[in-house]
């Protein structure tokens, strides 16, 4: 291949379009103030998005690679400092539904008149997309995920699964352009699933959220995957401070308060 530099002025223009639409739908199921579970609230947040990027193949030329007839595409802008125009055509529609469920239950303390709110399901998400530009397999696998917290938010359970609407070939190795239900299977074919359970205990839960935020700023995690974050400037910084409440003669020499936290985690993947 011989490259020839041609001096002159040239330019290209590209564009893309994207938009989205979302709303909130509320549903409440009342069972009565005398029931243990007085009501259940369901909040659904459906959303749809669309993105479109045309192919700018008009800025590309074909040239012969060898005598066998093989050709390749080339654009005169490929070495430019602003890159080259895209040649791939994209037209995609995305769908997403987020759900939360919470309940109002009668408090065990009879002196309290207001019911207690309990989160039944933190989130239940359904996500998929449809590729208009593709000639086959236009639907992408559906992603189902959710989470729930139990035992006063000490146990965190997360789950996720991938569901494919298309069937496999006879050798079970390749996706074919035929729905799984049309081939005698179920509506979806589960290709992967996972679940994680985390249970955290600590010497003190005071200012837990504050420690998690500070821990994330310092480069740690803010989701308690490995336990709650402990601030470096907590009680240990005051180990030489005087305590007027107990004067046993050793104040200022040591601090017997040692904060600790522990997390038990279990994960299963299919």
C-alpha positions in Angstrom: 0.0 0.0 0.0 1.4 3.3 -1.0 0.4 6.4 1.0 0.3 9.7 -0.7 -0.1 13.0 1.2 -2.4 15.5 -0.5 -2.3 19.0 0.9 -5.5 20.9 1.2 -8.5 21.7 3.3 -11.2 19.1 4.2 -13.7 18.5 6.9 -16.4 16.2 8.1 -19.6 16.5 10.1 -21.3 13.9 12.3 -24.3 13.8 14.6 -26.3 11.5 16.8 -29.7 11.7 18.4 -30.8 10.3 21.8 -33.9 10.8 24.0 -35.6 9.2 26.9 -39.0 9.2 28.6 -39.8 8.1 32.2 -42.6 8.3 34.7 -43.6 7.0 38.1 -46.6 4.8 38.8 -47.9 4.3 42.4 -50.1 1.6 43.7 -51.3 1.1 47.2 -53.1 -2.0 48.6 -54.9 -1.4 51.9 -55.8 -4.2 54.2 -57.2 -2.3 57.2 -55.8 -0.6 60.3 -56.6 -3.7 62.4 -54.5 -6.0 60.4 -50.8 -6.8 61.1 -49.9 -5.6 57.6 -52.0 -2.5 57.1 -51.0 -1.6 53.5 -48.4 -2.4 50.8 -47.1 0.3 48.5 -45.7 -0.5 45.0 -43.8 2.1 43.1 -43.0 1.3 39.4 -40.7 3.5 37.4 -40.8 2.5 33.7 -38.5 4.2 31.2 -37.8 4.0 27.5 -34.8 5.4 25.7 -33.8 5.7 22.1 -30.4 6.4 20.5 -29.7 6.8 16.8 -26.3 7.2 15.1 -26.2 7.1 11.3 -23.3 5.6 9.3 -21.0 8.2 7.7 -19.7 5.9 5.1 -19.7 8.7 2.5 -16.4 9.8 4.0 -14.9 6.3 3.3 -13.4 4.9 0.0 -12.7 1.4 -1.0 -9.3 0.3 -2.3 -7.9 -3.1 -3.5 -5.7 -4.8 -1.1 -4.2 -7.4 -3.5 -4.8 -9.1 -6.8 -7.3 -11.6 -5.3 -10.0 -8.9 -5.2 -10.0 -8.2 -1.5 -10.9 -4.6 -0.7 -10.6 -2.5 2.4 -12.2 0.8 3.4 -10.2 3.9 4.1 -11.0 7.4 5.2 -8.7 10.4 4.7 -9.5 11.6 8.2 -8.2 8.5 10.1 -5.0 10.2 11.1 -6.6 13.5 12.1 -6.3 14.8 15.6 -10.1 14.7 16.0 -10.4 11.1 14.9 -12.4 9.7 12.0 -16.2 9.7 11.4 -18.0 6.6 12.5 -19.0 4.0 9.8 -21.3 1.8 12.0 -25.0 2.4 11.9 -26.8 2.2 15.3 -30.5 2.4 16.1 -31.3 1.1 19.5 -34.3 1.2 21.9 -33.8 0.5 25.6 -36.5 -0.5 28.1 -36.1 -0.5 31.9 -38.6 -1.0 34.8 -37.6 -0.3 38.4 -39.9 -1.5 41.2 -39.9 -1.0 45.0 -42.2 -2.5 47.5 -42.8 -1.3 51.1 -45.3 -2.1 53.8 -46.9 -0.4 56.8 -47.2 -2.8 59.7 -48.6 -2.4 63.2 -45.9 -1.6 65.7 -45.3 -4.1 68.5 -45.2 -1.2 70.9 -48.9 -0.5 71.7 -48.2 3.0 72.8 -47.2 4.0 69.3 -50.2 5.1 67.2 -48.4 5.4 63.8 -47.6 2.2 61.9 -44.0 1.3 61.1 -42.7 1.3 57.6 -40.8 -1.7 56.4 -39.0 -2.1 53.0 -40.0 -5.4 51.5 -38.0 -5.1 48.3 -35.4 -2.4 47.8 -35.4 -2.7 44.0 -36.5 -5.1 41.3 -35.1 -4.1 37.9 -35.9 -5.4 34.5 -33.7 -4.2 31.6 -33.5 -5.1 27.9 -33.0 -3.4 24.5 -34.1 -3.8 20.9 -31.6 -3.2 18.1 -33.5 -1.9 15.1 -30.4 -1.8 12.9 -29.7 -5.5 13.3 -31.0 -8.0 10.7 -31.3 -10.8 13.4 -31.3 -11.4 17.1 -32.6 -7.9 17.7 -33.7 -8.4 21.3 -30.9 -8.4 23.8 -31.0 -10.7 26.8 -33.1 -9.4 29.7 -31.3 -8.6 32.9 -33.3 -9.2 36.1 -31.8 -7.9 39.4 -33.0 -7.0 42.9 -32.1 -6.6 46.5 -33.5 -6.7 50.0 -32.2 -5.9 53.5 -33.2 -7.8 56.6 -32.6 -7.8 60.3 -32.5 -4.1 60.8 -30.4 -3.7 57.6 -27.7 -6.0 58.9 -28.3 -8.6 56.2 -28.1 -7.6 52.6 -29.3 -10.0 49.9 -28.7 -9.2 46.2 -29.7 -11.4 43.2 -29.4 -11.1 39.5 -30.2 -13.2 36.4 -29.8 -13.0 32.7 -32.7 -14.3 30.6 -32.3 -14.9 26.8 -35.4 -15.0 24.6 -33.7 -16.8 21.8 -33.0 -20.5 21.4 -29.8 -22.3 20.9 -28.7 -24.4 17.9 -28.9 -28.2 18.0 -25.4 -28.4 19.3 -26.3 -25.9 22.1 -23.4 -23.6 21.2 -24.9 -20.8 19.0 -27.9 -18.5 19.4 -30.3 -18.7 16.5 -32.8 -16.2 15.2 -35.8 -18.1 16.7 -37.5 -17.5 20.0 -37.0 -20.2 22.6 -40.7 -20.6 23.1 -41.1 -21.4 19.4 -38.6 -24.2 19.7 -40.6 -25.9 22.5 -38.9 -24.2 25.4 -39.9 -21.6 28.0 -40.5 -17.9 27.3 -36.9 -17.2 28.4 -33.8 -19.3 28.7 -31.7 -18.5 31.8 -28.1 -18.2 30.9 -26.6 -17.0 34.2 -27.7 -16.2 37.8 -26.0 -15.1 41.0 -26.9 -14.3 44.6 -24.9 -12.7 47.4 -25.7 -12.6 51.1 -23.8 -10.3 53.4 -24.3 -10.1 57.2 -22.5 -7.4 59.2 -21.9 -7.0 62.9 -19.9 -4.4 64.7 -19.2 -3.1 68.2 -21.2 0.0 67.5 -23.5 1.1 64.7 -23.3 4.8 65.5 -22.6 7.2 62.6 -22.5 4.1 60.3 -23.6 6.0 57.2 -21.1 8.8 57.9 -18.2 6.3 58.2 -19.3 4.6 55.0 -19.3 7.9 53.1 -15.9 8.9 54.5 -14.6 5.5 53.7 -15.7 5.8 50.1 -13.9 9.2 49.8 -10.7 7.6 51.1 -10.9 4.9 48.4 -12.9 2.2 50.2 -16.4 0.9 49.6 -19.7 2.5 50.7 -21.9 -0.6 50.4 -20.7 -2.6 53.4 -19.5 -5.5 51.2 -16.5 -5.9 53.5 -18.0 -4.5 56.7 -18.5 -0.9 57.9 -15.7 1.6 57.5 -14.0 2.7 60.7 -12.7 6.3 60.8 -9.1 6.8 61.7 -10.0 9.8 63.8 -12.5 8.0 66.1 -11.9 7.1 69.7 -8.3 6.2 69.1 -7.4 9.9 68.5 -8.8 10.7 72.0 -6.8 8.0 73.8 -4.7 10.7 75.6 -7.7 12.9 76.5 -8.7 13.3 80.1 -12.0 11.7 81.2 -13.5 13.4 84.2 -16.1 10.7 84.7 -13.6 8.0 85.7 -10.3 8.9 87.4 -8.7 5.6 88.1 -5.1 6.8 87.9 -4.5 5.3 84.5 -6.5 7.8 82.3 -4.3 9.1 79.6 -2.1 6.0 79.3 -4.4 3.7 77.4 -7.8 3.3 75.9 -9.6 0.0 76.3 -12.3 0.8 73.7 -11.3 -1.0 70.5 -13.9 -0.7 67.7 -14.4 -3.7 65.5 -16.6 -5.0 62.7 -17.1 -8.3 60.9 -18.9 -9.3 57.8 -20.0 -12.8 56.7 -20.5 -13.2 53.0 -21.9 -16.0 50.9 -22.0 -16.0 47.1 -23.4 -18.5 44.6 -23.1 -18.2 40.8 -24.8 -20.3 38.1 
